[in-house]
Amino acid sequence: MNQVALVGRITKDLVLKEHSSGRVNTTFALAVNRSFKNANGEIATDFVPCSVWGRSAENLVRHCGKGSLVGVSGSIQTRNYEREDRSKVYIMEVMCSDIRFLSKSSKPQQAEMKTHSSTEPERFEEAKSTETALPIF
C-alpha cells in the first residue's frame, strides 16, 4: 500500500509547465507542521515536494498560490537523474491524485473548499435510493 494524505501551505507561486508530450504539470513544496513541539517549544515544519498533472495541475495553478492551504492525497514516488558530474540525484515526491482547496487564495477565482481529483469522473449523477431510513435507537 502506497498512500499519503497531507494538509499544508503551498510555499511559492505555482507555474504550469507544458511538456513536449502535451501534458502539463506543476510542482511545489507543501509546508506541513508536525504534530509535536521540539525541545525549544517550537513546532517544526516539513517541506514535502509534490507534483500534480493534467487538469488538477491547471486548476491548482488557477485557484491557488503561495500561502494557500490545501489538502493533498496520492502516492509517494521516487525518480532520479544524472548531473553533469555524473553523480545521481534521487528525488522522492508525492504524486497528487486528489487536491482539496481549503483556504481562499489571493486569486479572485478561488472559492472555498473547491475540490478536483484526476481520478474522479467529470460528471456527477444524483444518487437514487429506494431504501427506507434506518430507525434511531
C-alpha atoms as one frame of an Amber mdcrd trajectory, in Angstrom:
protein
   0.000   0.000   0.000   1.401   3.394  -1.003  -0.949   6.169   0.118  -0.272
   9.559   1.638  -2.542  12.397   2.773  -1.210  15.795   3.866  -2.554  19.228
   4.753  -0.266  22.209   4.449   0.503  25.512   2.769   1.988  25.995  -0.694
   5.398  27.657  -0.291   5.732  29.501  -3.619   3.681  30.777  -6.529   2.829
  27.971  -8.913   3.938  27.667 -12.538   2.186  25.424 -15.052   4.721  23.575
 -17.214   3.796  22.142 -20.609   5.861  19.173 -21.778   6.678  18.091 -25.331
   4.073  15.324 -24.966   1.392  17.996 -24.456   0.858  17.040 -20.811   1.005
  19.751 -18.156   2.131  19.665 -14.548   3.202  21.804 -11.642   5.499  21.039
  -8.742   5.600  22.686  -5.345   6.693  22.219  -1.760   3.965  21.769   0.829
   4.800  23.155   4.297   3.345  20.670   6.784   3.507  21.330  10.526   4.492
  18.411  12.726   2.083  17.331  15.451   4.516  17.939  18.317   6.862  20.628
  19.629  10.649  20.338  19.752  12.824  20.920  22.844  12.569  24.706  22.330
   8.766  24.553  22.363   8.537  25.279  18.632   6.507  23.351  16.087   8.796
  22.070  13.344   7.704  22.167   9.713   8.452  19.651   6.986   8.630  20.795
   3.359   7.259  17.984   1.211   7.837  18.049  -2.567   4.635  17.442  -4.549
   3.765  17.020  -8.219   0.374  17.395  -9.910  -0.501  16.579 -13.529  -3.262
  17.357 -16.022  -6.464  19.165 -15.181  -5.693  19.031 -11.465  -2.483  20.988
 -12.138  -4.361  23.541 -14.252  -6.961  24.072 -11.514  -4.356  24.298  -8.770
  -2.382  26.973 -10.651  -5.587  28.865 -11.477  -7.022  28.885  -7.942  -4.087
  28.669  -5.529  -0.765  30.319  -4.890   1.854  30.910  -2.248   0.322  30.514
   1.209  -2.824  28.662   0.089  -3.905  25.899   2.450  -4.515  22.643   0.573
  -5.091  19.002   1.345  -3.430  16.525  -0.986  -3.591  12.776  -1.284  -1.718
  10.473  -3.574   1.296   8.196  -3.565   4.999   8.589  -2.929   7.241   8.102
  -5.945  10.963   8.339  -6.484  12.812   9.424  -9.593  16.426  10.119 -10.376
  18.609  11.930 -12.839  22.301  12.280 -13.514  24.138  15.574 -13.050  26.839
  16.805 -15.404  29.460  15.470 -12.986  27.815  12.018 -13.388  26.514  11.936
  -9.810  22.984  10.617  -9.411  20.299  12.678  -7.709  17.304  10.882  -6.202
  14.052  12.723  -5.592  11.128  11.478  -3.527   7.842  13.330  -4.033   4.107
  12.992  -3.555   2.282  12.365  -6.845  -1.027  14.034  -6.013  -4.192  12.368
  -7.292  -6.634  14.437  -5.217  -6.389  18.068  -4.129  -8.726  19.950  -1.809
  -8.575  23.735  -1.727  -9.034  24.563   1.969  -8.426  28.314   2.140  -9.029
  31.279  -0.063  -6.165  32.452  -2.197  -5.440  35.990  -3.272  -6.508  34.884
  -6.739 -10.037  36.211  -7.476 -11.480  32.981  -8.912 -10.857  30.994  -5.732
 -13.875  29.596  -3.926 -13.564  27.953  -0.557 -13.458  24.144  -0.421 -13.268
  23.515  -4.182 -12.139  20.009  -4.994 -10.660  18.421  -8.073  -9.369  14.924
  -8.485  -7.730  13.476 -11.537  -9.348  10.123 -10.726 -12.911  11.365 -10.212
 -15.366  11.481 -13.131 -16.138  14.902 -14.572 -19.917  14.487 -14.323 -21.997
  13.605 -11.314 -25.388  11.962 -11.067 -27.928  12.232  -8.274 -27.920   9.078
  -6.166 -31.355   7.459  -6.075 -32.317   5.216  -3.228 -35.464   3.192  -2.675
 -34.397   2.070   0.797 -36.179   3.351   3.890 -34.338   5.162   6.652 -32.953
   3.086   9.497 -34.550   3.622  12.910 -32.588   5.582  15.504 -32.366   3.978
  18.962
